[in-house]
Amino acid sequence: MKGRVIVLDTWGERQAAALVVDGVLQDLAIDPADDAPLPGAIYRGTVDRPVKGQGGVFLRLPGGQSGFLRQVSGLSPGQSVLVQITGTAEPGKALPVTTRLLFKSRYAIVTPGAPGLNISRRIHDEDLRDDLESLAKAGMDGAPHDLGLILRSACDGADEAEIAEDILAMRDLAIAVLNDADGPPELLIEGPAAHEFAWREWADPAPDEIVQGSFRDHGVDEMLDGLLSARVPLAGGAHVYIEPTRALVAVDVNTGADTSPAASLKANIAAARDLPRQLRLRGLGGQIVVDFAPMPKKDRATLDQVLRAAFKGESAETSLSGWTTLGLYELVRKRDRLALSALLAGRA
């Protein structure tokens, strides 16, 4: 399977989508089986109680759910507040939410509370940037002054009429939601299901092909089976074990049968380059500890550069904490999706 291909399928009765680039699975979206809130959903919640020592408050959400809002001030119990789901939560825990709402579509993102018109830095053509700036000004004309707009990199090569329509749709949606801030807990906007997520987030660069069909027919099922194994093969016989525990995700890099002087560095670089993809596809986040293959300390600077480059384009917020005194590497990745093992547990 050559090129950039999006495969749309169902997993049982749930939507599923896969992004495959030159035969390698790069991203995956499968709707949860239990109708759990999807990241991006916007709720009107009610402030419940503060959490001392953590700088946050619990919120009451519809359906008996609860949310946790960090680093807040000026909120009082019983107050209504608009929040957006930012990630997933383990069973029994509150959903992570934020008051920084984003109204996101394929081409446009409207940002309440962050005014200004911005165009993706990945668009370099000055004439195109001027055209997009004109579209942005026209689309946001008459909007409240505290609404901002970001035009995404997918605008490059897109039809101007579609971009203008996207801007107006997100602007009007934002205004409608912001004017509905008072009342009991309520779901105001659903998070994007798998097919919508694929249409919205995998548009840049544009896919060479969009396939409506079976994961099995296009080899995606086999790729998913490989992700359910803790062992990840690397070039030259090296391999990695990725094993989640309740406290953290443990990653162990091994050189295999290669005993050459550069074996450790080669295995470590290969593991570092593939680590963001593996964590993304497996739906793993939180604290991650990597035990790289033994190598001289002088090679750590090289590995640091590889890790920074590998995680640079990741959508999930990631903090590279660095080396411990025991020679382990620590990082923290935001839990932006459910674990793959949970999503694949039986076809609904």
BELLINHU-V164406 format. One record per pair of residues at least 24 apart in sequence whose C-alpha atoms are under 6 Angstrom apart, sorted by the first residue. I is the first residue (numbers start at 1). J is the second residue. Records with the same first field share a line. If there is no record, write none. Layout:
I = J ; J
This chain:
4 = 207 ; 208
5 = 207 ; 208 ; 209 ; 210
6 = 210
7 = 211
8 = 212
9 = 213 ; 214
11 = 347
12 = 347 ; 348
13 = 348
15 = 194
16 = 194
17 = 194
27 = 281
29 = 194
30 = 194
31 = 194
32 = 343
38 = 191
39 = 85 ; 86 ; 87 ; 191
40 = 84 ; 85 ; 191
41 = 84 ; 85 ; 189 ; 190 ; 191
42 = 83 ; 84 ; 188 ; 189
43 = 82 ; 83 ; 186 ; 187 ; 188
44 = 81 ; 82 ; 185 ; 186
45 = 80 ; 81 ; 185
46 = 78 ; 79 ; 80
47 = 77 ; 78 ; 79
48 = 77
61 = 185
62 = 185 ; 186
66 = 94
67 = 94 ; 95 ; 96
68 = 94 ; 95 ; 96 ; 97
69 = 97 ; 98
80 = 182
87 = 335 ; 336
88 = 336 ; 337
103 = 170
105 = 200
106 = 200
107 = 151 ; 152 ; 154 ; 155
108 = 150 ; 151 ; 152 ; 167
109 = 149 ; 150
110 = 148 ; 149
111 = 147 ; 148 ; 149
112 = 146 ; 147
113 = 146
114 = 148
115 = 146 ; 147 ; 148
116 = 148
117 = 148 ; 149
118 = 150
119 = 150 ; 151
120 = 152 ; 153
122 = 153
139 = 167 ; 168
154 = 203 ; 204
238 = 267
248 = 287 ; 288
249 = 288
250 = 289
251 = 290
252 = 290 ; 291
253 = 292 ; 293
254 = 293
264 = 293 ; 295
272 = 307
273 = 310
282 = 339 ; 340
283 = 337 ; 338 ; 339 ; 340
284 = 339
285 = 333 ; 334 ; 335
286 = 332 ; 333 ; 334
287 = 332
288 = 330 ; 331 ; 332
289 = 329 ; 330
290 = 328 ; 329
291 = 328
